[in-house]
Amino acid sequence: MGRSPGLSPRRIPRQDRSRQTVERILEAATRVLSDRGYDGASTNRIAKAAGISNGSLYQYFPNKDAIVIAVLDRFADRLADRLGAEIEATMRLPWQEAGRALLDVQIRLFEENADLLRIIVEQIPRLGPFDKLAALQRRLTDLVRVYLLVNRAEFRDDLDVEATVWILAETVGLLSIKYVLDRPPIPHDRMVDELADLVIGYIRG
């Protein structure tokens, strides 16, 4: 399903100056969203934080929601890059260590971007499809499948790989998000350890 024209940039920057302006808008929007949340953000505040006029902002984005989507797209890209780098760095480790390292990085990235994560959870159902987040979820699901298939001999005999992929992706994702947004009195390292133990216990039986 395509994104509504009202949620897409008005123009794609071609020149360096235009790209710099868009980057200023997105950086400013990220700050405003972090400080004031979705409801407290406005195109006026974003333009002011970026040091540009409202007219300049509207040359690139038709409304606040289009800016928010662009900010979240960029967040998803950076999250994918960081997780991809961690995947490459841990591929040669034993699967338990590699899995724990990925859990640690995922939760840490969510913690560093908790304000944007909250907007994703609260606003994306209203704004519509978030293609880059869906692509990131598919990438993580594929990673879980590879780890399960490569290490299949280590797990319980009746393990259904496809069912386990879905259950682990959904469980780990939801628990990580709830942990970051609800802030229960659990230290970061303890949360990672408990989540890793939950996963290992499930797939080993």
N, C-alpha and C positions, 0 to 999 in steps of 0.2 A: 504494500500500500504506500503510495507516494505521500510526501508531506504537502500540506496545504500551502499555496503560494503566500498566504499571509504569515507563514512561519519560516519563510526562506529569505535570505538576503536579497536586497533589491538589485545589487550589482556585485559582480565578482571583481575584486581589485586586481588590476593587471600591472600597474606601475609600483615601484618601491614606495613612493609617497602614499599612495592609496593603501597599500598593504600595511604600512606603518600606522595609518589612521585607524584602520580596522583593528589592528592589534591594540592600540590605545583604548579603543572603545571596549574591547573584550576584557582587557586588564581592569579598566575602570568598572565595568559591569560586575566582574568577579568580586571586587572590593565592596561595591555597593550591596550586592546580594549577600555577602558575608556579614556586613555590618547591619543591614536592615531587613534581610530576608526577602522573599519574593514579593510579599504585599507592600513592603516599604520601599521597594525599588521603583524607579520611574525613569522614563527617557530623559526627563529634565535633570534628574540627579546624576544619571550616567553620563550625560553630555558634560555637565559641570565638572564631574570627577575626571573626565578625559581631557578637559581643557579645550573643548570645541563647542561650536554653536549647535543648537537643536537642528538647524537646517543641514549642517554637515553630517550629523548623525543619521538624519532621515534620507540622505543620499545613499546610504548603505543598508539600513534596516528600516522596515516599514513600521515596526512597533516593538514594544518591550519583549513580547513573547519570542519574536524572531531573534532578538539579542540573547535571551536566555537559552534558546536552543543552540545557538552558536557557541555559547560558553560551555554548555554541557557536552556538545560534540568535541570540543577541544579537550575537555576533561577526560572523556572516554578515550581519545587518542593517546593522551599522556599516560593514562592508566594502562592501556594496552602495551605501550612502549616499555614501561617499567616492569610489568609482569613478564613481558617477552624477554627482557634482559635477565630477569631472575630465573626464568625457565632455562635459558641457555647456561647460566652459571651453575645450576643445580642438577642438570641432566645426568651427570656421572656419579652423583651421590646415591647411597642406598635410598630406596623409595620412601622409607619412613622419614629420613632426614630431608629429602627433597620436598615431600608433602608438607612437613612442618614449616620449612622455609617459605613456601608459597603462601601458606596460611598467614604467616607472620607479615609478609609483605602486603598481602591483600588488605588485612585489617589495618596495617599502618597507613596505607594509602587512603583508606576510607577515613581514618582518624584525621589525617592531614587535610582532608577535603570534606569534612562533616557537613558544612553549610551547603555545599553543592549536592552532596548525597541526599540531604533532606529535601532539597528542591526536586531532585529526580523522583524520590518516593512520593512526594505530595502533589507535584504538578504534572509530571509526564502523563499520568492517566487522562488528564484533562486536555493536555496539549496534543496528544496523538502519538504516532509511531516515533520511536527514538532509534533510528537505524543503527547508529554506531554502538549504542549500548547492546542492542540485540546481537550485533556482530561480535562484540567482546564476550558476551555470554556464550555464543557458539564456540568461540576460540577456547574458552576455559573448559567447556564441556568436552571438546575434542581432546584437550590435554588430559583430563581425567580418564577418558577412554583409553588413550595411549598408555598411561601409567598402569591401568588395570590389565590391559592386554599383555604388556611387556612383563609384568610381574604376576601373571595369572597363577602360576604354580604355588605362590606364597599364600593364596587366599583359600577360603573354605570351598569345598568341592561343589556345593550347590549354588555358587554365586552366579546370578544372572547379570552379565556385564552391562547390558543396555538399561535394565531397570536400576542397577546400582549407579550408573552414570547420572541418570536423572535425579535419583534420590540424593546423592551426594552434592550435586551442583545446586539443587534447590535448598537443601538443608544448610550447607555451608554458607551459601549466599545470604539467605534470610537471617541466620544467626549472626553473621558478621555485621550485617546492616543494623539489626536490632541492638547489638552490643554497642555500636558506635553512636547510634541515635538516642538510645535509652540511658546510656552511661550507668550500668549497674556497678555496684562496688566490687568489681573484679579487676585486678591488675592486668595489664596487657599480656604479659608473659603467661600468666595463669590461664587467661582465656585461650591463648593459642595452644597451650599444653592440653587443656581440657577438650578443645575441639579436635586436636590431633588424636587424642586417645579415643574419642567418640568414633572418629572415622576408622581408625585402626581396628577397634573392637568390632565394628560392624562388618568390615570386609574380611577379617580373619575368622570371626565366629568363635 
